[in-house]
């Protein structure tokens, strides 16, 4: 991706030799001057992309990515809900592809649980640092750590803890102290938990992150056997809907077989494929969205 963009810019620089056209990029400058509107999240996200695009332009001399992230910042500044970078758009090693797909899935799930509203500034920082991490990783195939990755994980850990403890319905009246129930000491009931297994585009193969999730599911089943364990496969909107129906069912089947191999009784497993229906992240047709390529596992 980056090689082509850099080539285009280099041709332009030769054509415009002697000019200062590449010392100021209109999109970056426009973002610097923009008055952000919209929700607290989109306003905070515009600020994060402003800082990132300026660093790419002035500090790293990375003109294509400076423009790309400035455009995302301008969209956020206008109040548009901008999503983190699709992993499939970047040239990544298989190892980093799986790691970043899982990381993006965590962020999208947090968004679905209300993270943008609960902690808008922290959610914006998590997204910008994810985009920074993926941009770094494309340029540094052999590197496993970056400042942006560390910052993303730190923000993500804080964000998830805040989302988990945020009340769904605020209490209007504080009950008398003597009537307050003791704080629960037991873990979440298995029937209230939902496990997510993510897949690469057009694939039903289980990556290392997915296998770790299935290990956790099998362990929970061993401790608290449910009457039924439901597996529902999903696909994103890229490709024909009938093909995605089959792919979603195949993903559910692969998850079922992996659980059976881990000692889960076949008789309690129920599988279903819902194709492009029930998207975790709503998208138009023909959009590759990693968070929608998944299987949901729930207990009953």
LOFITI-583690 format. One line per field, with one value per residue: x, y, z of N, C-alpha, C, O in turn; residue in one letter; residue number from 0. Coordinates in steps of 0.1 Angstrom, whole numbers, plus 5000, padded with zeros to 4 digits. Layout:
<nodes>
n_px [X ...]
n_py [Y ...]
n_pz [Z ...]
ca_px [X ...]
ca_py [Y ...]
ca_pz [Z ...]
c_px [X ...]
c_py [Y ...]
c_pz [Z ...]
o_px [X ...]
o_py [Y ...]
o_pz [Z ...]
res [A ...]
n [NUM ...]
</nodes>
This chain:
<nodes>
n_px [5008 5018 5041 5032 5018 5039 5055 5039 5039 5066 5070 5054 5069 5092 5082 5073 5096 5116 5095 5074 5054 5052 5058 5036 5006 4974 4952 4963 4968 4942 4930 4944 4933 4907 4875 4863 4833 4803 4800 4814 4833 4839 4850 4873 4886 4893 4912 4932 4939 4948 4972 4986 4988 5003 5027 5034 5038 5056 5075 5081 5082 5065 5045 5023 5008 5004 4986 4965 4956 4951 4928 4910 4909 4897 4872 4863 4863 4841 4821 4816 4814 4842 4859 4883 4914 4909 4922 4928 4935 4962 4997 5008 5026 5017 5017 5015 4992 4972 4975 4968 4943 4929 4932 4919 4894 4888 4887 4864 4844 4844 4835 4809 4798 4795 4817 4825 4808 4810 4837 4849 4873 4894 4886 4890 4917 4926 4918 4933 4959 4958 4956 4980 4998 4992 5001 5028 5035 5033 5055 5075 5082 5096 5096 5083 5073 5061 5059 5033 5018 5021 5009 4983 4975 4976 4956 4934 4931 4924 4900 4884 4880 4865 4842 4832 4825 4807 4774 4743 4718 4713 4710 4682 4675 4692 4694 4686 4714 4714 4698 4712 4725 4750 4781 4785 4803 4809 4820 4809 4780 4779 4759 4755 4777 4794 4814 4837 4849 4872 4878 4900 4897 4875 4879 4879 4896 4912 4929 4957 4947 4920 4921 4929 4907 4888 4900 4895 4867 4863 4874 4857 4833 4840 4841 4816 4792 4770 4735 4731 4752 4756 4765 4771 4777 4792 4795 4812 4801 4813 4814 4791 4758 4747 4769 4782 4765 4770 4797 4796 4782 4801 4822 4810 4808 4835 4843 4827 4837 4863 4859 4848 4870 4884 4872 4845 4812 4796 4768 4757 4761 4751 4747 4748 4744 4745 4752 4755 4738 4730 4752 4781 4794 4779 4779 4781 4772 4796 4819 4848 4850 4867 4856 4831 4835 4831 4825 4799 4798 4777 4763 4737]
n_py [4988 5013 5016 5022 5046 5063 5063 5077 5102 5108 5111 5133 5152 5154 5166 5190 5203 5226 5240 5247 5230 5206 5212 5220 5205 5205 5191 5183 5209 5219 5203 5211 5237 5232 5234 5213 5194 5177 5146 5142 5121 5121 5146 5145 5124 5137 5155 5136 5125 5148 5153 5130 5130 5153 5145 5124 5138 5160 5150 5123 5125 5111 5113 5101 5087 5107 5124 5105 5100 5126 5131 5113 5125 5149 5140 5130 5154 5167 5155 5129 5094 5077 5047 5024 5015 4991 4959 4944 4961 4967 4958 4932 4909 4874 4868 4893 4902 4886 4893 4921 4920 4907 4927 4949 4938 4937 4965 4972 4957 4969 4994 4987 4982 5006 5023 5047 5066 5064 5069 5090 5104 5087 5065 5075 5079 5053 5043 5060 5053 5026 5028 5041 5020 5000 5012 5015 4988 4979 4990 4979 4949 4929 4938 4936 4952 4985 5020 5029 5006 4998 5020 5017 4993 4999 5020 5005 4985 5001 5012 4990 4981 5003 5002 4978 4982 5003 5014 5000 5010 5039 5043 5058 5063 5060 5031 5025 5021 4998 4981 4974 4952 4927 4930 4911 4881 4860 4848 4859 4844 4815 4815 4841 4850 4857 4845 4854 4845 4853 4856 4855 4873 4858 4832 4802 4793 4787 4810 4817 4833 4827 4800 4802 4814 4793 4774 4785 4784 4757 4750 4763 4750 4725 4731 4741 4726 4733 4731 4735 4746 4772 4780 4805 4814 4841 4865 4891 4918 4916 4901 4876 4872 4846 4831 4840 4831 4803 4804 4815 4794 4774 4784 4783 4755 4747 4758 4743 4717 4720 4724 4700 4684 4693 4681 4687 4678 4665 4664 4686 4707 4733 4745 4773 4793 4827 4844 4875 4888 4904 4921 4929 4953 4978 4980 4992 4973 4950 4955 4949 4939 4933 4927 4917 4892 4865 4841 4836 4824 4810 4802 4780]
n_pz [5000 5009 4993 4967 4971 4979 4956 4938 4950 4949 4921 4918 4933 4918 4895 4905 4913 4930 4939 4968 4974 4989 5014 5028 5034 5023 5036 5061 5071 5070 5090 5112 5115 5119 5135 5157 5157 5168 5187 5220 5217 5189 5186 5203 5190 5166 5175 5183 5158 5146 5160 5154 5125 5120 5132 5116 5092 5097 5115 5108 5080 5064 5040 5025 5046 5064 5051 5048 5075 5083 5068 5079 5104 5097 5089 5114 5128 5116 5127 5120 5124 5127 5120 5134 5117 5090 5092 5070 5051 5052 5048 5062 5083 5089 5116 5128 5117 5128 5155 5154 5144 5165 5185 5173 5173 5201 5206 5191 5203 5228 5220 5212 5237 5247 5251 5238 5248 5276 5282 5264 5256 5262 5247 5221 5222 5223 5198 5180 5187 5181 5153 5148 5157 5138 5115 5120 5122 5096 5084 5098 5099 5114 5139 5172 5191 5199 5206 5202 5202 5229 5241 5231 5243 5270 5271 5263 5283 5304 5294 5290 5317 5326 5311 5318 5345 5343 5351 5338 5341 5358 5394 5410 5436 5466 5484 5519 5542 5558 5543 5521 5498 5501 5483 5453 5452 5436 5404 5371 5359 5338 5318 5313 5299 5269 5244 5219 5188 5164 5128 5099 5068 5045 5054 5074 5092 5123 5143 5165 5186 5185 5192 5218 5230 5227 5243 5268 5268 5268 5292 5310 5305 5315 5342 5348 5335 5309 5299 5272 5246 5225 5192 5170 5137 5118 5091 5073 5051 5027 4995 4981 4994 4997 4996 5019 5038 5038 5045 5071 5084 5081 5097 5122 5124 5124 5148 5165 5161 5170 5197 5205 5201 5223 5244 5249 5252 5224 5222 5235 5219 5198 5165 5142 5113 5104 5084 5067 5085 5116 5122 5140 5138 5121 5086 5051 5021 5008 5024 5040 5072 5101 5127 5122 5112 5126 5153 5176 5209 5233 5265 5277]
ca_px [5000 5026 5050 5026 5016 5052 5059 5031 5043 5079 5068 5049 5080 5101 5075 5072 5109 5118 5083 5073 5041 5052 5060 5023 4996 4961 4944 4968 4966 4928 4927 4950 4925 4893 4868 4856 4819 4798 4800 4827 4842 4844 4859 4885 4893 4898 4924 4942 4944 4956 4985 4992 4991 5014 5039 5038 5042 5068 5085 5085 5082 5056 5035 5010 5000 5000 4973 4954 4951 4945 4915 4902 4907 4887 4859 4859 4860 4828 4811 4814 4819 4853 4863 4898 4918 4906 4935 4930 4941 4976 5006 5013 5029 5006 5017 5010 4978 4963 4975 4961 4928 4923 4932 4908 4881 4886 4882 4851 4835 4843 4826 4796 4794 4793 4830 4826 4800 4815 4851 4852 4887 4902 4883 4896 4931 4928 4916 4944 4971 4957 4960 4995 5004 4992 5010 5042 5038 5035 5068 5085 5077 5103 5095 5071 5069 5062 5053 5019 5012 5020 4999 4970 4971 4973 4943 4924 4929 4916 4887 4876 4876 4855 4830 4826 4819 4797 4760 4735 4707 4717 4700 4677 4674 4701 4687 4692 4726 4711 4691 4720 4730 4765 4787 4786 4817 4811 4822 4798 4773 4783 4749 4756 4789 4795 4827 4838 4861 4873 4884 4905 4888 4872 4886 4873 4907 4913 4942 4961 4938 4907 4923 4930 4893 4882 4906 4888 4854 4863 4877 4845 4823 4844 4838 4801 4786 4757 4725 4734 4762 4752 4776 4765 4788 4788 4804 4811 4793 4820 4810 4777 4751 4745 4783 4785 4757 4777 4809 4792 4779 4813 4829 4804 4811 4849 4844 4821 4847 4875 4854 4847 4884 4888 4865 4832 4803 4789 4753 4752 4765 4741 4754 4739 4751 4736 4758 4757 4729 4734 4766 4786 4797 4771 4786 4774 4775 4810 4829 4856 4851 4871 4848 4819 4839 4833 4815 4795 4796 4770 4758 4722]
ca_py [5000 5025 5018 5029 5060 5070 5064 5088 5114 5111 5116 5147 5160 5157 5175 5203 5206 5241 5246 5243 5224 5195 5217 5222 5197 5211 5183 5185 5223 5221 5197 5220 5248 5228 5234 5200 5194 5163 5141 5143 5112 5125 5158 5140 5117 5147 5160 5126 5124 5160 5151 5119 5134 5162 5137 5117 5148 5168 5142 5111 5128 5101 5121 5094 5084 5120 5127 5096 5102 5139 5129 5106 5135 5159 5134 5130 5168 5171 5147 5116 5083 5071 5035 5021 5009 4977 4952 4938 4972 4969 4948 4927 4894 4866 4869 4906 4903 4879 4901 4933 4916 4905 4940 4957 4932 4942 4979 4973 4952 4980 5004 4982 4982 5020 5030 5060 5074 5063 5075 5094 5108 5074 5057 5082 5077 5039 5042 5066 5045 5014 5032 5043 5007 4992 5019 5012 4974 4976 4994 4972 4935 4921 4944 4931 4962 4999 5029 5030 4993 4999 5030 5012 4982 5006 5026 4994 4979 5011 5013 4978 4981 5013 4998 4967 4987 5013 5008 5001 5019 5046 5043 5072 5064 5052 5024 5026 5013 4985 4972 4972 4938 4925 4929 4898 4876 4850 4853 4860 4831 4811 4818 4855 4852 4855 4844 4858 4839 4861 4849 4863 4875 4847 4821 4796 4787 4792 4815 4815 4840 4820 4788 4806 4816 4780 4767 4791 4779 4742 4750 4767 4739 4714 4735 4744 4721 4739 4723 4737 4756 4777 4786 4811 4819 4853 4869 4905 4921 4915 4889 4874 4869 4832 4825 4843 4822 4791 4806 4816 4781 4767 4789 4777 4741 4746 4760 4731 4705 4723 4722 4685 4679 4697 4673 4692 4667 4669 4664 4699 4718 4737 4754 4780 4804 4838 4851 4889 4893 4907 4926 4936 4967 4980 4985 4990 4961 4949 4961 4939 4944 4921 4924 4910 4879 4859 4831 4839 4812 4814 4791 4780]
ca_pz [5000 5010 4982 4955 4974 4979 4943 4932 4956 4944 4908 4919 4938 4907 4886 4912 4918 4931 4946 4982 4976 4998 5028 5034 5028 5026 5045 5074 5076 5073 5102 5122 5116 5120 5148 5158 5162 5170 5200 5227 5211 5175 5188 5209 5179 5157 5181 5183 5145 5143 5165 5146 5111 5121 5135 5103 5082 5101 5122 5100 5066 5058 5034 5023 5058 5070 5044 5051 5088 5083 5062 5090 5114 5092 5090 5128 5132 5111 5135 5114 5132 5120 5126 5134 5104 5087 5092 5057 5042 5055 5044 5075 5084 5094 5131 5132 5112 5138 5167 5153 5143 5178 5191 5168 5178 5215 5206 5185 5213 5238 5215 5213 5251 5251 5255 5233 5256 5289 5283 5250 5253 5263 5235 5210 5223 5220 5183 5173 5190 5172 5139 5148 5158 5125 5105 5124 5120 5082 5081 5106 5099 5123 5153 5179 5201 5195 5216 5199 5207 5244 5245 5228 5253 5282 5270 5261 5296 5312 5288 5293 5331 5328 5305 5326 5358 5341 5353 5326 5345 5371 5404 5413 5450 5473 5495 5533 5544 5564 5534 5509 5497 5500 5469 5448 5453 5427 5390 5362 5355 5324 5308 5310 5292 5254 5239 5205 5180 5151 5116 5088 5057 5036 5060 5085 5100 5137 5146 5179 5195 5185 5200 5233 5234 5228 5255 5279 5268 5272 5307 5317 5303 5324 5356 5349 5323 5306 5292 5258 5242 5212 5184 5158 5128 5111 5081 5070 5040 5014 4988 4979 5007 4999 5000 5033 5046 5039 5052 5085 5090 5082 5108 5134 5124 5128 5163 5172 5160 5179 5211 5207 5203 5237 5254 5251 5246 5211 5224 5240 5210 5188 5156 5133 5106 5101 5072 5069 5094 5130 5122 5152 5133 5109 5074 5038 5014 5002 5033 5048 5086 5109 5138 5117 5108 5140 5158 5190 5217 5245 5273 5280]
c_px [5009 5036 5044 5023 5029 5057 5052 5036 5057 5079 5063 5060 5090 5095 5074 5085 5111 5106 5083 5060 5041 5057 5047 5013 4983 4953 4949 4966 4951 4924 4932 4940 4910 4888 4859 4842 4815 4799 4813 4837 4848 4853 4873 4893 4899 4911 4935 4948 4952 4970 4993 4996 5002 5027 5044 5044 5055 5079 5091 5087 5075 5044 5022 5002 4996 4987 4962 4948 4946 4930 4905 4899 4897 4873 4854 4855 4846 4817 4808 4820 4829 4857 4878 4901 4914 4920 4938 4936 4956 4984 5013 5017 5017 5005 5011 4995 4968 4963 4967 4946 4922 4922 4921 4894 4878 4881 4868 4841 4833 4834 4812 4790 4793 4806 4831 4819 4805 4828 4855 4867 4896 4899 4889 4911 4934 4927 4928 4957 4970 4961 4975 5002 5004 5000 5024 5045 5040 5049 5079 5081 5083 5101 5082 5065 5070 5055 5038 5011 5010 5010 4985 4966 4968 4959 4932 4921 4921 4902 4878 4871 4865 4842 4823 4819 4808 4783 4752 4723 4710 4706 4695 4676 4684 4694 4694 4704 4723 4704 4700 4726 4745 4769 4788 4801 4819 4813 4809 4793 4777 4772 4748 4768 4788 4809 4827 4851 4861 4881 4890 4895 4887 4879 4877 4884 4908 4927 4945 4952 4925 4909 4924 4916 4886 4887 4898 4874 4853 4865 4864 4834 4827 4840 4822 4794 4772 4747 4728 4744 4759 4763 4770 4776 4782 4799 4802 4803 4800 4817 4795 4771 4750 4759 4786 4777 4764 4790 4807 4789 4792 4822 4823 4807 4826 4850 4838 4831 4859 4871 4853 4861 4890 4880 4851 4822 4795 4774 4748 4755 4755 4748 4744 4748 4741 4742 4760 4747 4735 4749 4769 4789 4789 4779 4777 4778 4790 4820 4835 4857 4854 4862 4835 4823 4842 4823 4812 4793 4789 4765 4743 4719]
c_py [5012 5027 5025 5044 5069 5073 5076 5101 5118 5117 5131 5156 5164 5167 5189 5207 5221 5247 5241 5236 5213 5199 5220 5214 5202 5204 5184 5199 5225 5215 5205 5232 5245 5230 5222 5201 5179 5159 5143 5133 5117 5138 5154 5132 5126 5152 5149 5124 5136 5158 5141 5123 5144 5155 5130 5127 5154 5160 5131 5113 5117 5108 5114 5092 5097 5125 5118 5098 5116 5138 5123 5117 5145 5153 5134 5144 5173 5164 5133 5105 5075 5058 5033 5014 4995 4970 4947 4949 4974 4956 4943 4912 4887 4868 4883 4908 4897 4888 4914 4931 4914 4918 4949 4951 4936 4956 4980 4968 4962 4991 5000 4982 4996 5028 5044 5070 5075 5071 5080 5097 5096 5065 5062 5079 5062 5037 5048 5058 5031 5017 5034 5030 5000 4999 5016 4997 4971 4980 4986 4957 4927 4926 4939 4942 4976 5007 5029 5017 4994 5009 5025 5002 4989 5013 5016 4988 4988 5012 5002 4977 4992 5009 4987 4972 4998 5007 5010 5010 5026 5045 5057 5074 5055 5045 5026 5016 4999 4975 4969 4958 4938 4924 4915 4893 4865 4855 4853 4846 4828 4815 4833 4859 4850 4855 4847 4852 4847 4853 4860 4864 4862 4834 4815 4789 4794 4797 4812 4821 4833 4807 4791 4808 4802 4772 4772 4786 4765 4741 4753 4756 4727 4718 4736 4739 4727 4728 4723 4748 4760 4784 4792 4818 4831 4856 4884 4906 4919 4901 4887 4869 4854 4825 4828 4835 4809 4793 4808 4803 4773 4771 4783 4762 4738 4748 4748 4719 4708 4721 4708 4679 4683 4691 4678 4682 4672 4671 4678 4710 4720 4747 4761 4790 4815 4848 4866 4895 4895 4911 4932 4950 4969 4986 4984 4977 4962 4955 4950 4945 4932 4918 4916 4895 4871 4847 4835 4825 4816 4801 4792 4770]
c_pz [5000 4999 4970 4959 4974 4965 4936 4937 4951 4930 4909 4924 4927 4897 4892 4918 4918 4937 4960 4984 4986 5012 5035 5027 5033 5036 5059 5080 5079 5086 5114 5125 5119 5134 5149 5163 5164 5184 5207 5221 5198 5177 5194 5198 5169 5162 5181 5169 5140 5148 5157 5132 5111 5124 5123 5093 5085 5107 5114 5085 5058 5052 5031 5035 5065 5064 5047 5065 5090 5078 5072 5101 5110 5092 5104 5132 5127 5118 5130 5123 5124 5127 5126 5120 5102 5085 5078 5047 5043 5052 5057 5074 5090 5109 5135 5127 5122 5151 5166 5150 5156 5186 5186 5173 5193 5215 5201 5196 5224 5233 5216 5227 5256 5255 5250 5242 5271 5291 5269 5247 5253 5251 5223 5210 5219 5205 5176 5175 5183 5158 5138 5149 5144 5114 5108 5120 5105 5078 5088 5109 5111 5138 5159 5189 5195 5206 5215 5204 5222 5248 5242 5239 5266 5282 5269 5275 5305 5307 5291 5307 5333 5322 5313 5339 5356 5343 5340 5329 5358 5381 5407 5428 5457 5484 5508 5534 5549 5554 5522 5510 5496 5486 5465 5448 5443 5413 5382 5359 5341 5314 5305 5301 5277 5250 5224 5199 5167 5140 5107 5077 5048 5041 5072 5094 5113 5140 5161 5189 5196 5194 5215 5238 5236 5239 5267 5280 5273 5287 5315 5316 5313 5339 5358 5337 5320 5299 5277 5256 5227 5205 5172 5150 5121 5101 5079 5057 5027 5008 4988 4992 5008 5002 5014 5043 5049 5047 5067 5091 5091 5094 5121 5135 5128 5143 5170 5172 5169 5194 5214 5209 5217 5248 5257 5245 5234 5213 5229 5231 5199 5178 5146 5126 5102 5090 5076 5079 5108 5130 5135 5150 5121 5098 5062 5032 5009 5011 5041 5063 5095 5120 5135 5113 5121 5142 5173 5197 5230 5252 5275 5291]
o_px [5007 5038 5051 5025 5029 5063 5058 5037 5060 5086 5068 5060 5095 5101 5075 5085 5107 5107 5090 5055 5030 5059 5047 5011 4980 4947 4942 4962 4947 4916 4926 4940 4902 4895 4849 4840 4823 4798 4823 4849 4860 4863 4883 4905 4910 4921 4947 4960 4961 4980 5005 5008 5010 5037 5055 5053 5065 5091 5103 5092 5078 5034 5011 4990 4986 4978 4951 4936 4937 4921 4893 4888 4888 4863 4842 4845 4840 4805 4800 4831 4825 4859 4885 4892 4916 4929 4950 4941 4961 4980 5023 5012 5009 4994 5002 4988 4958 4953 4960 4938 4911 4913 4914 4885 4867 4872 4860 4830 4822 4826 4803 4778 4790 4804 4837 4823 4805 4830 4864 4872 4905 4908 4894 4917 4944 4935 4934 4965 4980 4969 4981 5013 5014 5006 5032 5056 5047 5055 5091 5076 5076 5104 5071 5055 5079 5047 5030 5000 5000 5002 4976 4954 4959 4951 4921 4909 4912 4892 4867 4860 4856 4831 4811 4810 4802 4780 4753 4718 4711 4694 4703 4676 4684 4688 4706 4704 4729 4704 4696 4730 4751 4762 4793 4810 4831 4808 4799 4800 4776 4775 4742 4769 4780 4817 4818 4862 4851 4890 4886 4885 4897 4883 4870 4881 4906 4936 4937 4949 4920 4900 4919 4913 4879 4880 4895 4869 4845 4860 4861 4827 4818 4837 4817 4791 4763 4752 4726 4744 4760 4770 4763 4784 4771 4810 4793 4798 4794 4817 4787 4777 4751 4759 4791 4781 4765 4794 4814 4794 4793 4828 4831 4810 4829 4858 4844 4833 4864 4879 4856 4862 4900 4881 4844 4825 4790 4768 4737 4751 4750 4754 4734 4758 4731 4737 4767 4748 4745 4757 4761 4787 4792 4786 4768 4787 4795 4830 4828 4865 4846 4861 4829 4813 4853 4814 4821 4786 4794 4762 4737 4707]
o_py [5022 5038 5034 5052 5080 5083 5084 5111 5130 5126 5139 5168 5175 5177 5199 5215 5228 5259 5232 5237 5210 5191 5221 5216 5204 5210 5186 5200 5232 5220 5206 5237 5254 5228 5221 5209 5170 5168 5147 5136 5116 5139 5159 5133 5123 5154 5153 5123 5135 5161 5142 5120 5143 5159 5130 5123 5154 5163 5128 5104 5114 5109 5119 5094 5097 5129 5123 5098 5118 5145 5126 5117 5150 5160 5136 5146 5182 5166 5126 5108 5068 5059 5039 5009 4987 4975 4947 4945 4981 4945 4948 4905 4893 4869 4883 4916 4903 4890 4918 4939 4919 4921 4955 4959 4939 4959 4987 4974 4964 4996 5008 4983 4998 5038 5053 5082 5085 5078 5073 5093 5094 5059 5055 5076 5059 5030 5042 5057 5026 5009 5031 5028 4994 4992 5014 4995 4962 4973 4986 4954 4919 4918 4937 4940 4979 5002 5030 5018 4990 5006 5027 5003 4984 5011 5018 4985 4984 5012 5004 4973 4989 5011 4987 4966 5002 4997 5020 5016 5019 5046 5066 5085 5043 5051 5029 5005 4989 4963 4961 4953 4947 4919 4906 4901 4861 4866 4847 4837 4837 4819 4837 4870 4841 4865 4842 4853 4846 4845 4871 4856 4856 4826 4822 4781 4806 4789 4806 4816 4832 4803 4783 4804 4800 4764 4764 4783 4761 4733 4747 4754 4721 4709 4732 4747 4726 4718 4713 4757 4752 4792 4785 4827 4832 4851 4890 4896 4921 4891 4895 4862 4849 4815 4819 4832 4803 4784 4802 4800 4765 4763 4779 4757 4729 4741 4744 4713 4698 4717 4703 4671 4677 4695 4672 4678 4683 4680 4681 4722 4711 4756 4755 4795 4812 4859 4869 4907 4889 4905 4939 4959 4964 4996 4976 4969 4972 4960 4942 4954 4923 4906 4910 4887 4870 4845 4837 4816 4825 4791 4803 4768]
o_pz [4992 4995 4965 4950 4970 4963 4929 4930 4948 4926 4901 4920 4926 4893 4884 4927 4909 4941 4964 4996 4992 5020 5047 5015 5045 5045 5069 5091 5088 5094 5124 5136 5122 5144 5142 5173 5162 5193 5200 5221 5196 5169 5190 5198 5164 5155 5179 5167 5132 5140 5154 5128 5102 5118 5120 5086 5077 5106 5114 5078 5047 5058 5034 5035 5072 5071 5050 5066 5099 5083 5073 5106 5118 5096 5107 5140 5133 5115 5135 5129 5115 5139 5117 5114 5111 5078 5074 5036 5035 5053 5061 5066 5097 5115 5144 5134 5125 5157 5175 5154 5159 5193 5194 5175 5196 5222 5207 5197 5229 5241 5219 5228 5268 5262 5257 5243 5277 5301 5263 5236 5245 5246 5214 5199 5211 5199 5167 5166 5179 5152 5128 5142 5140 5106 5098 5115 5102 5069 5083 5120 5117 5147 5153 5195 5188 5214 5224 5209 5228 5258 5250 5244 5273 5292 5275 5278 5312 5315 5295 5310 5342 5328 5315 5344 5366 5337 5333 5320 5369 5378 5407 5432 5453 5493 5509 5529 5544 5557 5513 5520 5492 5477 5473 5445 5441 5410 5387 5356 5332 5303 5295 5297 5273 5252 5217 5204 5159 5143 5106 5077 5045 5034 5078 5103 5114 5139 5168 5199 5207 5201 5223 5249 5246 5246 5276 5291 5281 5294 5325 5326 5319 5346 5368 5328 5329 5295 5270 5263 5218 5210 5164 5155 5118 5101 5084 5051 5016 5015 4993 5000 5019 5009 5021 5054 5060 5055 5075 5103 5100 5100 5130 5146 5136 5149 5180 5183 5176 5202 5225 5218 5221 5259 5266 5233 5234 5206 5227 5234 5193 5183 5143 5131 5097 5089 5085 5082 5111 5137 5141 5158 5110 5100 5062 5038 5006 5005 5047 5065 5097 5123 5143 5111 5126 5134 5181 5192 5238 5245 5275 5294]
res [X X X X X X X X X X X X X X X X X X X X X X X X X X X X X X X X X X X X X X X X X X X X X X X X X X X X X X X X X X X X X X X X X X X X X X X X X X X X X X X X X X X X X X X X X X X X X X X X X X X X X X X X X X X X X X X X X X X X X X X X X X X X X X X X X X X X X X X X X X X X X X X X X X X X X X X X X X X X X X X X X X X X X X X X X X X X X X X X X X X X X X X X X X X X X X X X X X X X X X X X X X X X X X X X X X X X X X X X X X X X X X X X X X X X X X X X X X X X X X X X X X X X X X X X X X X X X X X X X X X X X X X X X X X X X X X X X X X X X X X X X X X X X X X X X X X X X X X X X X X X]
n [0 1 2 3 4 5 6 7 8 9 10 11 12 13 14 15 16 17 18 19 20 21 22 23 24 25 26 27 28 29 30 31 32 33 34 35 36 37 38 39 40 41 42 43 44 45 46 47 48 49 50 51 52 53 54 55 56 57 58 59 60 61 62 63 64 65 66 67 68 69 70 71 72 73 74 75 76 77 78 79 80 81 82 83 84 85 86 87 88 89 90 91 92 93 94 95 96 97 98 99 100 101 102 103 104 105 106 107 108 109 110 111 112 113 114 115 116 117 118 119 120 121 122 123 124 125 126 127 128 129 130 131 132 133 134 135 136 137 138 139 140 141 142 143 144 145 146 147 148 149 150 151 152 153 154 155 156 157 158 159 160 161 162 163 164 165 166 167 168 169 170 171 172 173 174 175 176 177 178 179 180 181 182 183 184 185 186 187 188 189 190 191 192 193 194 195 196 197 198 199 200 201 202 203 204 205 206 207 208 209 210 211 212 213 214 215 216 217 218 219 220 221 222 223 224 225 226 227 228 229 230 231 232 233 234 235 236 237 238 239 240 241 242 243 244 245 246 247 248 249 250 251 252 253 254 255 256 257 258 259 260 261 262 263 264 265 266 267 268 269 270 271 272 273 274 275 276 277 278 279 280 281 282 283 284 285 286 287 288 289 290 291 292 293 294 295 296 297 298 299]
</nodes>
